[in-house]
Amino acid sequence: MTKIVYSACYGGFGLSNEAIELYAKLKGITLYSERELGAFTSYYLCPPEEYERALAKDYENPAGVGRFENSNKLHFSARNIDRIDPCLVEVVETLGEAANTPYSYLQIAEVAEGTLYKIDEYDGFESVCTVDDYDWKVA
């Protein structure tokens, strides 16, 4: 069976700071954090000052799709984690509700290995769906 992490509430997928830090530890990733307004924390793959320099340089580029390419490579976002990543699954299983943010309710779905699936989302409320979950029509 393959385990898939999803968020079963309105608000969307997200990881608590504790979950992000445990994930990074399990993956061997060195993260640098910077606390911002309120409870929000940004995570970087380099010291925050280096990220700020890359961001300032990116602002010099003309507006377009690749404008923030350099600074984006240095920013860590939980949204970029593959939902079947074994380390992510371990984080959610280990921390339980402590892995959630105020806007997420992380759950684990299991599907047979090799099953086609996708994560459907409406206003952040996610569900794991397989091809068997849809009514297909023939043209």
GROMACS elastic network, one bead per residue, 0.5 to 0.9 nm:
[ bonds ]
;  ai    aj funct       b0    kb
    1   110     6  0.59963   500
    1   111     6  0.55043   500
    1   113     6  0.51429   500
    1   114     6  0.88738   500
    2    84     6  0.71703   500
    2   109     6  0.81556   500
    2   110     6  0.54454   500
    2   111     6  0.53510   500
    2   112     6  0.59759   500
    2   113     6  0.53799   500
    2   114     6  0.83800   500
    2   115     6  0.87711   500
    3    83     6  0.83289   500
    3    84     6  0.59497   500
    3    85     6  0.85421   500
    3    86     6  0.79761   500
    3    89     6  0.69335   500
    3   108     6  0.61299   500
    3   109     6  0.56502   500
    3   111     6  0.66850   500
    3   112     6  0.88753   500
    4    82     6  0.89352   500
    4    83     6  0.54521   500
    4    85     6  0.80651   500
    4    89     6  0.72322   500
    4   107     6  0.81763   500
    4   108     6  0.53553   500
    4   109     6  0.51477   500
    4   110     6  0.62431   500
    4   111     6  0.79096   500
    4   128     6  0.78319   500
    5    82     6  0.88865   500
    5    83     6  0.51851   500
    5    84     6  0.66042   500
    5    85     6  0.86622   500
    5    88     6  0.75449   500
    5    89     6  0.64264   500
    5    92     6  0.78652   500
    5   106     6  0.65808   500
    5   107     6  0.57236   500
    5   109     6  0.65368   500
    5   128     6  0.87784   500
    6    12     6  0.87299   500
    6    13     6  0.66607   500
    6    83     6  0.71986   500
    6   104     6  0.89064   500
    6   105     6  0.79997   500
    6   106     6  0.55687   500
    6   107     6  0.54779   500
    6   108     6  0.63339   500
    6   109     6  0.75943   500
    6   119     6  0.75396   500
    6   125     6  0.87259   500
    6   126     6  0.61015   500
    6   127     6  0.67595   500
    6   128     6  0.72726   500
    7    10     6  0.80503   500
    7    11     6  0.83471   500
    7    12     6  0.61613   500
    7    13     6  0.52176   500
    7    14     6  0.78989   500
    7   100     6  0.87980   500
    7   103     6  0.89509   500
    7   104     6  0.55836   500
    7   107     6  0.59891   500
    7   108     6  0.86324   500
    7   124     6  0.75604   500
    7   125     6  0.62747   500
    7   126     6  0.53941   500
    7   127     6  0.74876   500
    8    12     6  0.82093   500
    8    13     6  0.86321   500
    8   104     6  0.71846   500
    8   105     6  0.53494   500
    8   106     6  0.62882   500
    8   107     6  0.65424   500
    8   124     6  0.83193   500
    8   125     6  0.54345   500
    8   126     6  0.54722   500
    8   127     6  0.67313   500
    9    12     6  0.70053   500
    9    13     6  0.88273   500
    9   103     6  0.75503   500
    9   104     6  0.60942   500
    9   105     6  0.57023   500
    9   106     6  0.83413   500
    9   123     6  0.87933   500
    9   124     6  0.68314   500
    9   126     6  0.70290   500
   10   103     6  0.70592   500
   10   104     6  0.72803   500
   10   105     6  0.85940   500
   10   122     6  0.76735   500
   10   123     6  0.56923   500
   10   126     6  0.79134   500
   11    14     6  0.87575   500
   11   102     6  0.84938   500
   11   104     6  0.59768   500
   11   105     6  0.88262   500
   11   123     6  0.63625   500
   11   125     6  0.64552   500
   12   103     6  0.63655   500
   12   104     6  0.56590   500
   12   105     6  0.83827   500
   12   121     6  0.81957   500
   12   122     6  0.87708   500
   12   123     6  0.70982   500
   12   125     6  0.59375   500
   12   126     6  0.72745   500
   13    78     6  0.83418   500
   13    79     6  0.69965   500
   13   100     6  0.86535   500
   13   101     6  0.85061   500
   13   103     6  0.77031   500
   13   104     6  0.55950   500
   13   105     6  0.78416   500
   13   106     6  0.74466   500
   13   124     6  0.68603   500
   13   125     6  0.82908   500
   13   126     6  0.80339   500
   14    78     6  0.63873   500
   14    79     6  0.67813   500
   14    99     6  0.85294   500
   14   100     6  0.68011   500
   14   101     6  0.60779   500
   14   102     6  0.89445   500
   14   103     6  0.73624   500
   14   104     6  0.58949   500
   14   105     6  0.85891   500
   14   106     6  0.82108   500
   15    18     6  0.79068   500
   15    19     6  0.56581   500
   15    20     6  0.60383   500
   15    78     6  0.64529   500
   15    79     6  0.86345   500
   15    92     6  0.89804   500
   15    98     6  0.89060   500
   15    99     6  0.56544   500
   15   100     6  0.54789   500
   15   101     6  0.57207   500
   15   104     6  0.76850   500
   15   106     6  0.84499   500
   16    19     6  0.50618   500
   16    20     6  0.62368   500
   16    21     6  0.86241   500
   16    98     6  0.69871   500
   16    99     6  0.51810   500
   16   100     6  0.53348   500
   16   102     6  0.84279   500
   17    20     6  0.50963   500
   17    21     6  0.61593   500
   17    22     6  0.85911   500
   17    40     6  0.88456   500
   17    41     6  0.74048   500
   17    99     6  0.80143   500
   17   101     6  0.82819   500
   18    21     6  0.52222   500
   18    22     6  0.61870   500
   18    23     6  0.85792   500
   18    95     6  0.84894   500
   18    98     6  0.74396   500
   18    99     6  0.68205   500
   19    22     6  0.51048   500
   19    23     6  0.60039   500
   19    24     6  0.85374   500
   19    88     6  0.86138   500
   19    91     6  0.62033   500
   19    92     6  0.75754   500
   19    95     6  0.72184   500
   19    98     6  0.74137   500
   19   100     6  0.79113   500
   20    23     6  0.50804   500
   20    24     6  0.61623   500
   20    25     6  0.86146   500
   20    43     6  0.87598   500
   20    77     6  0.89613   500
   20    78     6  0.71072   500
   20    91     6  0.85382   500
   20    99     6  0.82804   500
   21    24     6  0.51479   500
   21    25     6  0.62113   500
   21    26     6  0.87113   500
   21    31     6  0.77244   500
   22    25     6  0.50075   500
   22    26     6  0.61723   500
   22    27     6  0.85981   500
   22    87     6  0.89767   500
   22    91     6  0.66525   500
   23    26     6  0.51594   500
   23    27     6  0.61646   500
   23    28     6  0.84798   500
   23    29     6  0.83233   500
   23    87     6  0.62726   500
   23    88     6  0.63206   500
   23    90     6  0.84038   500
   23    91     6  0.62221   500
   24    27     6  0.50967   500
   24    28     6  0.58714   500
   24    30     6  0.66669   500
   24    31     6  0.69459   500
   24    87     6  0.89463   500
   25    28     6  0.50757   500
   25    29     6  0.61539   500
   25    30     6  0.75418   500
   25    31     6  0.89117   500
   26    29     6  0.77941   500
   26    87     6  0.63789   500
   26    88     6  0.89601   500
   26    90     6  0.89593   500
   26    91     6  0.86126   500
   27    30     6  0.89833   500
   27    87     6  0.69882   500
   29    45     6  0.78111   500
   30    44     6  0.85892   500
   30    45     6  0.64377   500
   30    46     6  0.80320   500
   31    43     6  0.61417   500
   31    44     6  0.55921   500
   31    45     6  0.51711   500
   31    46     6  0.69697   500
   31    47     6  0.83107   500
   31    76     6  0.78813   500
   32    42     6  0.82812   500
   32    43     6  0.55662   500
   32    44     6  0.50566   500
   32    45     6  0.62248   500
   32    46     6  0.61338   500
   32    47     6  0.56801   500
   32    48     6  0.67826   500
   33    41     6  0.65211   500
   33    42     6  0.56306   500
   33    44     6  0.62818   500
   33    45     6  0.89730   500
   33    47     6  0.80561   500
   33    48     6  0.73318   500
   34    40     6  0.87767   500
   34    41     6  0.56363   500
   34    42     6  0.52811   500
   34    43     6  0.65125   500
   34    44     6  0.82336   500
   34    48     6  0.68525   500
   35    38     6  0.81890   500
   35    39     6  0.73700   500
   35    40     6  0.62423   500
   35    42     6  0.64038   500
   35    43     6  0.88605   500
   36    39     6  0.70792   500
   36    40     6  0.54775   500
   36    41     6  0.56161   500
   36    42     6  0.71681   500
   37    40     6  0.61613   500
   37    41     6  0.82217   500
   38    41     6  0.85987   500
   42    75     6  0.79307   500
   42    76     6  0.77454   500
   42    77     6  0.83780   500
   43    46     6  0.87818   500
   43    48     6  0.83568   500
   43    74     6  0.88659   500
   43    75     6  0.62390   500
   43    76     6  0.52818   500
   43    77     6  0.72909   500
   44    47     6  0.67977   500
   44    48     6  0.66008   500
   44    51     6  0.71906   500
   44    73     6  0.89955   500
   44    74     6  0.56330   500
   44    76     6  0.51604   500
   44    77     6  0.85481   500
   45    48     6  0.85913   500
   45    51     6  0.83725   500
   45    73     6  0.81871   500
   45    74     6  0.51008   500
   45    75     6  0.61361   500
   45    76     6  0.64088   500
   46    49     6  0.81768   500
   46    50     6  0.63489   500
   46    51     6  0.65506   500
   46    74     6  0.64156   500
   46    75     6  0.82270   500
   47    50     6  0.54358   500
   47    51     6  0.65833   500
   47    52     6  0.89096   500
   48    52     6  0.61463   500
   48    53     6  0.86842   500
   49    52     6  0.50415   500
   49    53     6  0.63196   500
   49    54     6  0.87621   500
   50    53     6  0.51409   500
   50    54     6  0.63534   500
   50    55     6  0.86435   500
   50    74     6  0.87850   500
   51    54     6  0.51085   500
   51    55     6  0.60987   500
   51    56     6  0.85999   500
   51    70     6  0.89973   500
   51    71     6  0.61771   500
   51    72     6  0.89314   500
   51    74     6  0.63426   500
   51    75     6  0.75495   500
   52    56     6  0.60844   500
   52    57     6  0.85615   500
   52    71     6  0.79553   500
   53    56     6  0.51293   500
   53    57     6  0.62257   500
   53    58     6  0.86267   500
   53    71     6  0.85040   500
   54    57     6  0.50908   500
   54    58     6  0.61520   500
   54    59     6  0.87396   500
   54    68     6  0.86923   500
   54    70     6  0.63442   500
   54    71     6  0.51877   500
   54    74     6  0.84024   500
   55    59     6  0.63060   500
   55    60     6  0.89189   500
   55    68     6  0.70239   500
   55    70     6  0.74524   500
   55    71     6  0.50839   500
   55    72     6  0.83306   500
   56    59     6  0.51669   500
   56    60     6  0.68378   500
   56    71     6  0.86829   500
   57    60     6  0.53033   500
   57    61     6  0.72153   500
   57    68     6  0.88937   500
   57    70     6  0.85839   500
   57    71     6  0.85662   500
   58    61     6  0.53503   500
   58    62     6  0.85374   500
   58    67     6  0.58746   500
   58    68     6  0.52866   500
   58    69     6  0.75015   500
   58    70     6  0.67970   500
   58    71     6  0.69070   500
   59    62     6  0.75874   500
   59    63     6  0.82333   500
   59    67     6  0.71879   500
   59    68     6  0.73852   500
   60    63     6  0.88950   500
   60    67     6  0.85525   500
   61    64     6  0.84080   500
   61    66     6  0.88037   500
   61    67     6  0.58089   500
   61    68     6  0.82462   500
   62    67     6  0.65486   500
   63    66     6  0.80895   500
   63    67     6  0.58325   500
   64    67     6  0.53832   500
   64    68     6  0.86730   500
   65    68     6  0.78726   500
   65    69     6  0.83516   500
   66    69     6  0.51491   500
   66    70     6  0.85429   500
   67    70     6  0.80772   500
   68    71     6  0.55643   500
   68    72     6  0.58890   500
   68    73     6  0.86555   500
   69    72     6  0.52461   500
   69    73     6  0.64254   500
   70    73     6  0.54474   500
   70    74     6  0.70265   500
   71    74     6  0.52621   500
   71    75     6  0.65252   500
   72    75     6  0.51596   500
   72    76     6  0.80509   500
   73    76     6  0.78532   500
   76    79     6  0.88332   500
   76    80     6  0.80605   500
   77    80     6  0.56974   500
   77    81     6  0.76019   500
   78    81     6  0.54899   500
   79    82     6  0.81867   500
   79    83     6  0.89709   500
   80    83     6  0.87712   500
   81    84     6  0.84803   500
   81    85     6  0.71409   500
   81    88     6  0.76830   500
   82    85     6  0.52881   500
   82    88     6  0.80508   500
   83    86     6  0.85291   500
   83    88     6  0.70479   500
   83    89     6  0.78440   500
   84    87     6  0.85387   500
   84    88     6  0.72573   500
   84    89     6  0.69537   500
   85    88     6  0.52648   500
   85    89     6  0.64138   500
   85    90     6  0.87142   500
   86    89     6  0.50378   500
   86    90     6  0.60987   500
   86    91     6  0.86277   500
   87    91     6  0.61604   500
   87    92     6  0.87362   500
   88    91     6  0.50594   500
   88    92     6  0.63621   500
   88    93     6  0.86134   500
   89    92     6  0.52581   500
   89    93     6  0.61089   500
   89    94     6  0.84637   500
   89   108     6  0.74773   500
   90    93     6  0.50644   500
   90    94     6  0.58454   500
   90    95     6  0.83833   500
   91    94     6  0.51443   500
   91    95     6  0.59142   500
   91    96     6  0.79323   500
   91    99     6  0.71392   500
   92    95     6  0.53913   500
   92    96     6  0.53564   500
   92    97     6  0.78359   500
   92    98     6  0.82669   500
   92    99     6  0.57737   500
   92   100     6  0.84038   500
   92   106     6  0.71498   500
   92   107     6  0.77539   500
   92   108     6  0.80416   500
   93    96     6  0.54707   500
   93    99     6  0.87336   500
   93   107     6  0.89692   500
   93   108     6  0.83898   500
   94    98     6  0.89504   500
   94    99     6  0.84867   500
   95    98     6  0.51727   500
   95    99     6  0.53937   500
   95   100     6  0.87751   500
   96    99     6  0.58021   500
   96   100     6  0.78167   500
   96   106     6  0.81116   500
   96   107     6  0.88278   500
   97   100     6  0.54947   500
   97   101     6  0.87328   500
   97   105     6  0.74775   500
   97   106     6  0.75192   500
   98   101     6  0.79242   500
   99   104     6  0.88847   500
   99   105     6  0.85016   500
   99   106     6  0.73232   500
  100   103     6  0.74866   500
  100   104     6  0.53719   500
  100   105     6  0.56418   500
  100   106     6  0.60746   500
  101   104     6  0.51684   500
  101   105     6  0.74581   500
  101   106     6  0.88966   500
  102   105     6  0.81639   500
  103   124     6  0.87336   500
  104   124     6  0.83579   500
  104   125     6  0.85821   500
  109   127     6  0.87974   500
  109   128     6  0.69463   500
  110   113     6  0.89375   500
  111   114     6  0.83621   500
  111   115     6  0.65471   500
  111   116     6  0.89311   500
  111   117     6  0.82796   500
  111   130     6  0.84675   500
  112   115     6  0.56646   500
  113   116     6  0.88889   500
  115   130     6  0.71845   500
  115   131     6  0.84087   500
  116   129     6  0.85789   500
  116   130     6  0.58130   500
  116   131     6  0.65138   500
  117   128     6  0.67630   500
  117   129     6  0.54637   500
  117   131     6  0.67239   500
  118   127     6  0.83453   500
  118   128     6  0.58981   500
  118   129     6  0.54548   500
  118   130     6  0.64999   500
  118   131     6  0.86987   500
  119   126     6  0.62743   500
  119   127     6  0.55747   500
  119   129     6  0.61409   500
  119   130     6  0.88389   500
  120   125     6  0.81547   500
  120   126     6  0.54636   500
  120   127     6  0.53153   500
  120   128     6  0.63116   500
  120   129     6  0.67832   500
  121   124     6  0.56615   500
  121   125     6  0.53634   500
  121   127     6  0.65352   500
  121   128     6  0.89351   500
  122   125     6  0.52063   500
  122   126     6  0.65821   500
  123   126     6  0.83510   500
  129   132     6  0.78563   500
  129   133     6  0.59031   500
  129   134     6  0.81468   500
  130   133     6  0.53966   500
  130   134     6  0.75649   500
  131   134     6  0.58174   500
  131   135     6  0.85761   500
  131   136     6  0.87687   500
  132   135     6  0.77149   500
